[in-house]
Amino acid sequence: MSVGAKVTLGQAYLRRASALFPGGVNSPVRAYRAVGGEPPIVVAGEGATVRDADGREYLDYVGAFGPLILGHAPHEVVAAVRREVEAGGPFGATTPVEVELGEAIRDAMPSVERLRFVSSGTEAAMSALRVARAATRRDLVVKFEGGYHGHADGLLARAGSGLATLSLPASAGVAPGVAAQTLLARYNDPASVAAAFEQHPGQVAAVIVEPVAANMGVVPPAPGFLEELRALTARNGALLVFDEVITGFRVARGGAQARYHVTPDLTVLGKIIGGGMPVGAYGGRAELMDLVAPAGPVYQAGTLSGHPVAMAAGLATLRQLGAGVYARLERLGADLEAGLLAAAADAGREVSVGRVGSLLTVFFRANAPRDFDEVEQADAGAFARFHRAMLGAGVMLPPASQEAWFLSAAHTDRDVERTIEAARAAFGS
Ligand SMILES: Cc1ncc(COP(=O)(O)O)c(C=O)c1O
């Protein structure tokens, strides 16, 4: 903002937000620190488009970071939310809509025999690991470098080079003793997981994994990787926890476990199952979930858990997600990937794309990365310039190089073509 320049409505809100919220935001990536420039103040969305406070429209690939698989304000979801708000909840009691959503999830993911709704993915992952520790009477958890499972203390383990070593906290304020309960392994490298089991025999309660890594940019599982995790955990008496907060109802209706035919012991969910409202869930085999209070000794509770408005939004969303939607998302994703790669090649840019269905990341490096070390080798500065050019052309990408872009059912072939045209210019700039 230059001195003396007219302050736009968006800039005025940015100033007020900066005075109120740490870094001006209520979740760090929204501050645009990784890409620079002024983060937009967004006032409305419809379909695949969002509008900022100054009336500019953008084609949206943020998708609220994953929940909006139908795009913004799909009328079935809006109608369901309106009905539920008018019904007067929440009630601090069980409602029909949470039963119906729970059954819809169980139908789509048969490994989830029982589940518990919570209010965020963070809560869900944290609670699932509490169950895993109780079930195995072990303390340690293996997570992967570059994997994100929310901001619970023990899961903020540093993404660094210490393979299969006790991790250091990646955030200030996390007690080293808590972080030391988390071991780090390398994504797509089963040997690093085997090493964790060998170095800590009889101590690992669970391996938690994003079955398609999406929080270091999209990194698909190598053939056989998830199967190896299944075999290693079973052999060592540990539980396999799939964090499907992003992949659930995204890479297939039944999530990554359906797409790759690997069955976890516990599943963590969020995002799409709340249709854009705050939600999370964790579930799995009945005998594991029956450890949760009041059925069992693992305490976990929530004032707003199973909030009827969130349940109704999730149920209305899931009802729209038939095979046709996934087929179309797959085709749109493939077209976008091919178009972006061609546009980059024409501009003489070395980029690669990591993609599974409607989840996609452009990496500014020649080969698609297979793990976090390779992700870190991509040119983040080039992404930042690309992001600014795309935003200037009316295409809103997630504001960091290690995020997934989210296509929705509201995106059209024309939207994808427009994106590729904008990218052609942005790669060349
Ligand atoms: C895979 C994964 N797990 C857990 C979380 C945490 O979910 P929430 O932000 O709802 O707490 C996220 C959030 O992005 C996620 O992508």
PDBQT file of the ligand as one rigid body, heavy atoms in Angstrom, charges set to zero:
ROOT
HETATM    1  C1  LIG A 501      -4.597 -34.228   6.628  1.00  0.00    +0.000 C 
HETATM    2  C2  LIG A 501      -5.054 -33.242   7.664  1.00  0.00    +0.000 A 
HETATM    3  N1  LIG A 501      -5.242 -33.652   8.923  1.00  0.00    +0.000 NA
HETATM    4  C3  LIG A 501      -5.676 -32.827   9.878  1.00  0.00    +0.000 A 
HETATM    5  C4  LIG A 501      -5.933 -31.500   9.612  1.00  0.00    +0.000 A 
HETATM    6  C5  LIG A 501      -6.421 -30.592  10.688  1.00  0.00    +0.000 C 
HETATM    7  O1  LIG A 501      -7.757 -30.268  10.460  1.00  0.00    +0.000 OA
HETATM    8  P1  LIG A 501      -8.380 -28.922  11.067  1.00  0.00    +0.000 P 
HETATM    9  O2  LIG A 501      -7.726 -27.776  10.361  1.00  0.00    +0.000 OA
HETATM   10  O3  LIG A 501      -9.857 -29.068  10.799  1.00  0.00    +0.000 OA
HETATM   11  O4  LIG A 501      -8.075 -28.932  12.541  1.00  0.00    +0.000 OA
HETATM   12  C6  LIG A 501      -5.758 -31.020   8.310  1.00  0.00    +0.000 A 
HETATM   13  C7  LIG A 501      -6.005 -29.601   7.991  1.00  0.00    +0.000 C 
HETATM   14  O5  LIG A 501      -5.676 -29.100   6.966  1.00  0.00    +0.000 OA
HETATM   15  C8  LIG A 501      -5.302 -31.919   7.310  1.00  0.00    +0.000 A 
HETATM   16  O6  LIG A 501      -5.116 -31.509   6.059  1.00  0.00    +0.000 OA
ENDROOT
TORSDOF 0
